[in-house]
Amino acid sequence: MGDLLLRETRLVPLTDPVTDPAPAGPVDVLVLDGVVTAVGPGLARPAGVEEVAAAGRWLAPGLWDQHVHLGQWSLSRQRVDTGAVTSPEEARDLVARLVTERPGHPVIGFGHRPGTWSREVTVAELDEVSGVTPVVLIAGDAHHAWLNSVALAALGLGARDEVVRENEWFAAYELLTRLTGAPGDGPDAYRSSLEAAAARGVVGLVDFEFTGGADEWRSRWAEGCDLLRVRMASYADRLESVIEEGLRTGTPLVAGDDRLVMGPLKIISDGSLNTRTAWCCEPYADGARLPHPSGAANLPPHELQALHARAHMSGLHVATHAIGDAAVSAALDAYAATGALGSVEHAQLVGVGDAARIAALGLRASVQPAHLLDDRDLTELIWPGRGDRSFAFRWMLEAGVRLVLGSDAPVSPLDPWLAVSAAVHRGWVDDDRDAWHPEHSLTPREALASSVDEQPTVRVGSRGDLVLLDHDPLAPAESAREAAAALRRTTVALTVVGGRVVHRSSEL
């Protein structure tokens, strides 16, 4: 933990400005041993404490990303970006060009959104343009991948002529190093990702990476990745080893350091919108061609409940991935039956009654507003008439749900300002389309308050996890679009974790 004195900073009011007003003018903020110990004008600087002239900049609690796959995010920053690909033919052309330009180099791509493509793809057509070069094209939702035969064989997936989906893909993901020969997600790559996050004001994240575990995090922590706060999640296949090690949610993974701690058990209870595997109460518009017209659960209710119970009795919170409304209801049934604590991850399609149940059970709704930017058109296409229940943030807040924001990086960029902007405007700020179901929009204050790990306006006793902003994020605007555009332009002067500066702009 560190010590720091910030001179003349304005506090961003995240709590009720009537019942808990922030100081009207600039104040000094003193952080000692990682905790805010004094707030007010003209504070004396203790000997040996670093002093930073904030010069009237705005101070808020540090930002959190509540849903990150940090290894995949680190890898995606090095992979071929397929986000602009709009058809199987474009994907094939891209692969053919890359194979020609870099013969012998595996093609690993990420980012395309095949949910709106007019047809299914085949392994055979990818083989035609790739030959003996391994090709893996990971969809932007990370729930399936299009591989050629060489890659399928190398990963031990067996011959087929369709994409690899859901649990089979998740299990194969960590084997990609068989193709690349180098992991690409070592400590240097992680450190680079953490530094980029710190530059955006992020002080902490919940890591839902599929691979690795406590020992791997301890190792990279010792090799320079001790920059931000990290809550490390685990999956069911490692649950018993986590319990045997005595790890509970909140337990430090490194003795004496509360920045790296055990997080929740992660359960992926259904699929995704793009793969049409999210489990819904009603069929997809094109459900007649699907093996499961309404999507399906990834595990039966009794297994879901058993995992919740095992985690809860062992001191672990549970983070349950549930995108479809049927999956959300089943997850809430499991929480109610077991008393487990934790979160519903995504809650992309939800009824007003289940929003109230999330609140009544004391759960957090961990949502990713930037997903609505990509899923808007697909939702209208394959979930017609359900847009008013998609990303229903207003229902959740009005029901008293503890709403927290994240990115699901690499599905969306690890950028809290993109998430906040999308929550406020519910659309891209630089196009001419109207906001999508603006009745569910958040105000800038609500969106920012949902991005700081439920921390209040900075005060005595606050964590010394702070972000100093060059401009007022709650400045008045004439419209939600203008407010969202201003949030997207936010620049960070200083990011502080436990009183220790982890990012400083060149202007400070």
Buried (B, 14 or more C-beta within 10 A) or exposed (E): BBBBBBBBBBBBBBBEEEEEEBBEEBBBBBBBEBBBBBBEEEBEEEEEBBEBEBBEBBBBBBBBBBBBBBBBBBBBBEBBEBEEBEBBEBBBEBBBEBBEEEEEEBBBBBBBBBBEBEEEBBBEBBBEBBEEBBBBBBBBBBBBBBBBBBBBEBBEBEEEEEBBBBEEBBBBBBEBEBBBEEBBBBBBBBBBBBBBBBBBBBBBBBBBBBBBBBEBBBEBBEEEBBBBBBBBBBBBEBBEEBBEBEBBBEBEBBEEEBBBBBBBBBBBBBBBBBBBBBBBBBBBBEBEEBEBBBBBBBBEBEBBBBBBBBBBEBBBBBBBBBBBBBBBBBBBBBBBEBEBBBBBBBBBBBBEEBBBBBBEBEBBBBBBBBBBBBBBBBBBEBBEEBBEBBBBBBBBBEBEBBBBBBBBBBBBBBBBBBBBBBBBBBBBBEEEEEBBBBEBBBBBBBBBBBBBBBBBBBBEEBBBBBBBBBBBBBEEBEEBBBBBBBBBEBEBBBBBBBBBBBBBEEEB
